[in-house]
Amino acid sequence: MGAWRRMFKVAVKDRHLAKAFDPSQEISKPKRSDGTRMAFEQFQLDDVWAVATGTGDDPVLDEHVLETILIAGARQEGILNLTLGGLDHVECTIRLDE
């Protein structure tokens, strides 16, 4: 909505549209909803770390993957939704779906 209103504001300013014909001013901007993403609490991080580094076949690799995710600033949902499809080996990036 903000981008739409901005586009019309620029169109009016640049005289591509008369101010009277600006439809964006007739609609109020919707209120932003509060975010639902939350950071891990320490006990949750400890649990994830214990499971990730203590149950796999390659605990060193598991620890590196977990460190990468934490450094990337992933939230709970991003970590839980991470799949192999979210790893880009060519670009060396991780796509977090939060």
C-alpha positions in Angstrom: 0.0 0.0 0.0 2.8 2.4 0.8 4.5 1.8 -2.6 1.2 2.4 -4.3 0.5 5.6 -2.5 4.1 6.8 -3.2 3.7 6.1 -6.9 0.6 8.2 -7.1 2.3 11.0 -5.0 5.2 11.1 -7.5 2.7 11.1 -10.4 0.9 14.1 -9.0 4.2 15.9 -8.1 5.5 15.4 -11.7 2.2 16.5 -13.1 1.3 13.2 -14.8 -1.9 13.1 -12.7 -4.1 15.8 -11.2 -4.3 15.7 -7.4 -8.1 15.4 -7.7 -7.7 12.1 -9.5 -5.3 10.5 -7.0 -7.2 7.4 -5.8 -4.5 6.5 -3.2 -5.5 9.4 -0.9 -9.1 8.0 -0.6 -7.9 4.7 1.0 -6.3 4.7 4.5 -3.1 2.9 4.9 -3.6 -0.4 6.8 -2.1 -0.7 10.3 1.0 -2.9 10.4 0.6 -6.1 12.3 3.0 -7.1 15.0 5.7 -9.5 13.9 5.4 -13.1 15.1 9.1 -14.0 14.7 11.0 -14.6 17.9 14.6 -15.3 18.7 15.6 -18.5 20.5 15.8 -18.3 24.3 19.0 -19.6 25.8 17.6 -23.0 26.9 16.2 -23.5 23.4 19.5 -22.7 21.8 21.2 -25.1 24.3 18.8 -27.9 23.4 19.2 -27.4 19.6 23.0 -27.3 20.0 23.1 -30.5 22.1 20.9 -32.4 19.6 22.7 -31.0 16.5 26.2 -31.7 17.7 25.5 -34.9 19.6 23.3 -37.1 17.5 24.6 -36.9 13.9 27.2 -38.9 12.1 29.4 -35.9 11.7 29.2 -33.7 14.8 31.9 -31.3 13.6 30.0 -30.6 10.3 26.7 -30.3 12.3 28.3 -27.7 14.5 29.6 -25.7 11.5 26.1 -25.8 9.9 24.5 -24.6 13.2 27.1 -21.8 13.6 26.4 -20.7 10.0 22.6 -20.6 10.7 23.1 -18.6 13.9 25.5 -16.2 12.3 23.0 -15.6 9.5 20.5 -14.4 12.2 17.9 -17.1 11.5 14.9 -17.1 13.7 13.1 -20.2 15.0 10.9 -20.6 12.0 13.8 -20.1 9.6 15.8 -22.9 11.2 12.8 -25.2 11.4 11.9 -24.6 7.7 15.5 -25.0 6.4 15.8 -27.8 3.8 18.5 -28.9 1.4 16.7 -26.9 -1.2 17.5 -23.7 0.7 21.2 -24.2 0.3 22.8 -22.8 -2.8 26.1 -24.4 -3.4 27.1 -22.2 -6.3 26.4 -18.9 -4.6 27.3 -20.2 -1.1 24.1 -18.9 0.3 21.3 -20.1 2.6 17.6 -19.2 1.9 15.7 -18.8 5.1 11.9 -19.1 4.8 10.6 -17.2 7.8 
